[in-house]
Amino acid sequence: MTAGAVDVALEYVRLGLRFDRLEAGFVDAYTGDPRIRAAVLDEPASTPRQLRDRARELLRELDSAALDGDRAGFLRGQLTGLECSARKMSGEPVGFVDEVRGYFQVDVELGDEATYVAAHAELDALLPGEGTLAERYAAHRRREECPPDRLETAVHALSSALRDRVRGQYGLPELETVRYEVVTDKPWSGFNYYEGGYRSRVAINADLPHRLSQLPHLVAHESYPGHHTEHCRKEAGLVERSGRVEHTVFLVNTPECLMAEGLADLGVPAAIGEGWGAWSAEILGDLGLRFDGALAERIAEAATPLNRVRQDAAVLLHDRGADADEVSAYLQRWALVSPERARQQIRFLTDPLWRAYISTYVEGFDLLSRWLAARPADQPVADRFVRLLDEPLTPQRVAAETRAV
């Protein structure tokens, strides 16, 4: 490893830590040398323009750093995202679509309402009865709600079962652990706080109702084989074995976020696959928590196209001049959510740090789903998915691999 490679990687880490001083929460996780973070905290806080200029300097230095191709590609994407964040912080005008492109290496546009109409038709057939589709869908969701006092028990049961499957399919460090806690007053439903040393703390927002059929996805997303598993395997591989210090820091609004959220949203297909509904219903049924797993699986598949409505809402809100009431009505109409759920989603879409983040879920899931589907016919899903857990892949690289098939 050349001195240039070490210098650029370390300076990238320092730069990311400096962003956290201007925007608390910008560093999602840091597992590196505490002396590096302490030194950054002892510095005078940088201005957004200074951060922008430093990101640009490091981008130029990449060309002469003699880095491996995948490493250079990863750092280039990360530094480009940081440069865009610094421009936003300094007050430069950056449109929402351009912001998403700068952060996540994807182009976004409004979804096709004809696709949403078709999804509604499928849901209508799956949920017969009186009342509007929105009313029947809401009633179905209420029937599936987990009693708040049983939430932790259900989460632990699903986590244990998923952990066993992931250990067998992908492997995990022997000493890894996840602890769960229930929180309130957050703009998200769940959050993984990776603490390093193969430990995670997963917070679950009790302000939102959690449906029994959605809990496997939540646990898979945050823990097994999602965020916790990815952090553990990258810490063991890229950091400890390969010495890639850039993976000791995880920064929001960068391409690694789209990769992380996309792979986490594919956690249930990667760990369980077809039949996940019956598998989940059996585990929760042992706790006296019952739902129709087969129906839940069919409804989830029918509703998948509606996930894009959340990104439409962000585009309308930030680039098309729509106000909060118009966006709320749009979410209620096409995503079939309640006014309360629409307000919660708008809260996320208007948070200064998180406003563009919705695209990591929408575009990440779509991009990685296509990539998984493009694997060789004789390659198991697990053999493809493990690359997401272990390699420093970027959206650009995944898109290129998908196009090449």
N, C-alpha and C positions, 0 to 999 in steps of 0.2 A: 504494500500500500504506500503510495507516494505521500510526501509531505503536503502537497497540494490537496489531495483527497481528504486528508485529516483536517486541514485548515478549513476547507469549504464546509465540510460536514459539521465541524464544531461551531463555525460562525453561523451556520443555519440554526443550530440549536440555540445559541445565544440570542439570535435575532427573534426567534419564536418566543423565548422567555421575556424579551423586552416588550413584545406586543401585550403580554399578559398584564404588564404594569399600567397600560393605558386602557385595557378592556378586561376586567376580571372575568375569568372563565374562558379566555381565548386559548389558554393551555388546558386541554381536556385531561391530559395525563403527562406526568414527567417522572421517569424512573432512572434518570442519569445521576451523575456525580453531584451530590448536594452542594459541593463547593462552587460549581459553575452557576447554579441558581443563586447562591448567596452573593457571589461576585456581581451578578446582574442586579440584584436588589440593592447593592451598595452604590451602584452607579447613579448619576443624575438621570431621571426619567427622560427617554428620548421623545422627540416630537414626531408626529406622524410623517412629516416630510423627511426627517432623518431616517426613519424606518424604511420609507419608500426608496430613498437613495441607496441605502445599504442593500436592500433586496436587489436593486438593479446592479450594484457592483458585484454581488455574488453571482448573479446570472452571467455576467460577463466572465467572471473567473472560472466558471464551470468548463468553459471551452478548453482551458489549459490545465485542468486539474487531473487529467489522465484517469478518469473514473471509468469503471465498467459501464456498459451501455444501460443496463437496467437501473443502476444506481444514479447515473447522470439524469436519466429520464425522470426518475422519482423526484430528485432534488429540483430539477427544472420546473416541474409542475407545482411543487410546494412553494418555491420562491415566487413563481408567477402569481399564485394565490395570495401570498403575503404582500406583494407589490400592489395588487388590487385592493386589498384591505386597507393598506396605508393610504392609498389615494382616497378611499371612502372616508377614512378617519380625518383626513385633512380638509374635507369639505368639497373635494372635486366632484363634479356631477358625473355619476355613473348610473346608467339605466339598469333596471333589474335584469334584463336579458344579458346585457354585457357583464354585469356583476356575476351572474351564474356561470357564464363562460369563463371569466377570469379565475374564479374560484375552483371550478369543478371540471373544466374541459368538455362541457357539453353545451349544445344549443337547445333552447327551450322554445316552445310555441304552444298556443292554445290547442287543447284536445278537440277531437271531432265529436260534436254533439250527437251525430248519428250513431256513434259507438256507444254513447251513454244511453240512447234510446233503446238500442239492442240489449244492453245489460239490464235495463229496467224490465224489458219484456221477459227475459229469462227469470229474473227475480219474481216477477208477477206470477209466472207459472209455478214457481217453487213455493210460493206463499199465497195459496188461494184463501178466499174468505171475503168478508165485507169490509168496506172502507177503502181508502186510497192505498196505493202501494206504500207510500211513506208511513202511513198509520200501521199497516200490517208489518212492515219491516221493523218499525219501532217496537211493536208488540212482541215480535219474535226476539228482538234484542233484549227486551226486559225479561222475557222468560229465561234467557240464558245468563242473567246477571249472577255473579258470585256474591253471596252474602258477605258484607264487609268483614264480619268477624271470622269468616272462614278463608279469607284471602291469603293470609300467610301460610296456612296449612296446605292449601291447594298449590301455591307457588313452590313450596318445599318438595311436595310429592312429585310435581312435574320436573323440577330441577334435578332431583335424584335420578329419575328415570332417564332423562335426557343425558345426564352426565355419564351414566353407564353406557349408553349407546355411543356417545362421542368418544369415550375412552377406547371402545372397541374399534370404531371406524377410523379415527384420526389420531388418537393418542394424545395424552395430556401429561404435563409434568406431575410427578408423584405427589408433590406437596401443594398442588393448586387448591384454592378454596374460594368460595363465593359466599358472602353473607348478605342477607336481604333486610331491608328496612322499609317501612311504610311512612310516606311523607305527604304533605299537603302544600297547596299554594304554589304549584309549579306549572309551567306552560307545556309540559310533556307528560306522557303516560308512564314512562320508565326511563332510567338513566344508569349507565354503568360508570362507576368511578374506579378506574384501574389504579391500584396502589403500588404496583411493582412487586417483585418477588412472587409472582403467580397468584396474587391476591386481588380480589375485586369486591367492591361494595356496590350493590344494586339497589337503587331507590325506586319504589313503586308509588305513584301518585294516587292517593286514596280519594282525591276530589272527583276523579272520573270513575264511572261504573266500569267494572271489568267483567267481561263476558267469559263464561267458562270455555267457549270454543276459541276465544282469543288468547287465553292465558298460555297455551303451549307456544304460540307465536311470540308472546312477550318474553317468556323465559328463554326460548331458543335465541331470540334476537339479542338479549342482554348477556346471556351466559353461554349456553351450550347448543350449537357450535358457533355462536355469534361473537360479540365483542370480547368477552372474557377469554374465550378460546383463541381468538386471533391474537390478542395481546400476549397471552402466555406463549404461544408458539413462535411469535416473532421475537419476543424477549429471549427465548431459549435459542433460536436459530440465528436471526439476523444480528441481534445484539451480542449475545454471549459467545456464539461460535464464530461469527463472521466479523465482529467488531464494528458494525455499522451504527455509529453513535447517533446518526440522524433519527433512528427509530426509538430513541429514548424519550422523545417528545412527540405528543400527538396534538395537532393544532386544528382548531375549527376553521371552517371556510377555506379548505384546501382539498386537492383531489383525493387525498387519502380518506377523507370523510365520505365521499361518494362511494368509494370502494368498500369501506367499512359498513356503511348502512345498507348497501346493496347486498353484501354477503350475509349480513345479519338478518335481513328480511327474507333471505332464502334459507334460513336456518331449519325450518320444519321440513321443506322438501329435501334438504341435504342430510338431515339426521333420520327422518322417518320415511318421507316419500308418500306415495299413494297409500291411502288407508289411515292417514294421521288422525282423522276424525274419530274412527272407532278406537284407535290406540289411546287417544286422549280420554275418550269417554270411559274406557275401562279403568284407567288410573284414577280419574276423579270419581267414578262411580263407587270405587272402594271406600271413598270418604263420604258417601251419601250425597254427592253432588252430581246430578244427572242432567244430561242433555243428549240430543240426537246427533251423534257424531257423523253419521253418513249424510244427513241433511246439512249439517254445518259445513261439511267439506264441499258439497255441491253449491251451497250459497256463497261460500268464500270464493270459489272459482268464478261464479257468475258475476260477483261484485268486483272482481279484480280490476276491470277497466275503469271503475269509478275512482280508483286511487289517484288518478291524474287530475281529478277535479280540484284537489287541494293546490296543485301547482297553478292551475288556471286561475284560482282565486288570487294567488300572489301576483301573477302577471296583470290581472285586472286592477288590483289594488295599487300596484307600484308603477306600472307602465301605461295603463289605459285610463287612468283618471277616475275609476270607480270609487265610491265611498263605502264605508263599512257596512251600511245597510244594504246596498246593492250586492256587495260580496256575500253577505250573510244569506240573502235571498238566493243567490246563485248556488251556494253550498247546500242549502236546504233542498233546492229543486233537484240538482243533479247528483249530489252525494247522499241524498236521503237522510240527512242528519237533522237533529233537533235544533231549535234556536240556541239552546244552551251549548250544544256541541259546536255549533257554528261560531259562537262567540269565543269559545276556547281555542278553536283553530285560528281565528283572526288574531287572538292575543299572541299566538306563536308567530304568525306571519308579520306582525308589527313590532316584535321585539328587535331592538337595534342589532344585537349580535346574531340572532337566529333567523332573520327575515328571509334570507335566501336558502336556508338549510332544507326547506321542504323538498327542494330539487334533488337532494342526495337520496331521499327515499324513492321518489317517483322515477327519476332517471337511473339511479343506481340499480333498482330492482329490474327495470326494463333492460338495461344494458347487460347486466350479468345473467339475466334469464336467457337472453339471446345467445350469450357466450356459452353458457352451459349446454343449451340445446344444440349448439354447433359442434359439440365434441364428436370425435370418431364414434361410429356406431357401436363398436365393441368396448368403449371406455365407460366404466361405471361413473355415476355422478360423483361419488366420493373421490375418485382419482383426479377429477377435474377440479372439484371444489377445494381440495387441499392446497392447490396452488394459491388460492385466494388467502388462505390462512398463513402461508409460508413465504410467498414471494412479494417483492415491492412493486406489484402491478399498478398501473395507472389506467384511468379511463381511456386515454388515447391508445395505449397499447392493447387493451382489451378490445376496443372498437376495431383496431387494425387487424387483430387476430380473427375477429368474427367476420370481417369483410373478406379475408383471405381464403375462407373455406369455400 
